[in-house]
Amino acid sequence: MHRNHIEAVLGAVVLAIAAIFLWFAYSIADIKTNSGYPITARFDKVGGLKTGSDVRLSGIKVGTVTSMSLDPKTYQAQVEISLRNDLQLPADTVAEISSEGLLGGNFLSLVPGSEDTMIPSGGNIKYTQSPVDLVQLLGRFIFSGADKKSENTPQASPAAAN
């Protein structure tokens, strides 16, 4: 009988610790509802951008990517974002997909313009910049260096072999 009480107390302690870890994870994760107004942006490619990625303005999170789809007419990626209600963006704002680093994820960076008119709720960001593909750039750099090296190598003529 004494052993059953110890097991019950130990089980209660394990459940309490699990509840503390869940509360800690929830408070650190910065999970919030998508309260804000929607805006759409179109990109040629989205790279590693995902639904739930941050939308940042001057490095500060101001929204999230809510959905991504392919426009069947233009074959562009249509990215829908939700921005804070207290934020109004000029109509000439630029949306660009940036990387947190070589191994980090991608996020959507907003660079506000200077127009007096603002993007309305449900509006579109006209100016976008797709992410830079580092692997493709590195491949071009390596293979362009190999091409230059082969051009500089003198080739033996048949007459010189005699």
DAKAZI-V184617 format. One record per backbone hydrogen bond with DSSP energy under -0.5 kcal/mol. NH is the residue of the N-H (numbers start at 1). CO is the residue of the C=O. If there is no record, write none. Layout:
{{NH,CO} {NH,CO}}
This chain:
{{5,1} {6,2} {7,3} {8,4} {9,5} {10,6} {11,7} {12,8} {13,9} {14,10} {15,11} {16,12} {17,13} {18,14} {19,15} {20,16} {21,17} {22,18} {23,19} {24,20} {25,21} {26,22} {27,23} {28,24} {29,25} {30,26} {31,26} {32,30} {35,33} {36,34} {37,83} {39,81} {40,123} {41,79} {42,125} {43,77} {49,46} {52,65} {53,50} {55,63} {56,108} {57,60} {58,110} {60,57} {62,55} {63,55} {64,82} {65,53} {66,64} {66,80} {67,80} {69,78} {71,69} {71,76} {72,70} {75,71} {77,43} {78,69} {79,41} {79,77} {80,67} {80,78} {81,39} {82,64} {83,37} {84,62} {87,84} {88,86} {91,117} {93,90} {94,111} {95,127} {96,94} {96,109} {97,129} {98,96} {98,107} {100,105} {107,98} {108,54} {109,96} {109,107} {110,56} {111,94} {112,110} {119,89} {120,118} {122,38} {123,120} {125,40} {126,91} {126,124} {127,93} {128,126} {129,95} {131,45} {134,132} {137,133} {138,134} {139,135} {140,136} {141,137} {142,138} {143,139} {144,140} {145,141} {146,142} {147,143} {148,144} {149,145} {150,146} {151,147} {152,148} {153,149} {160,157} {161,157} {161,158} {162,159}}
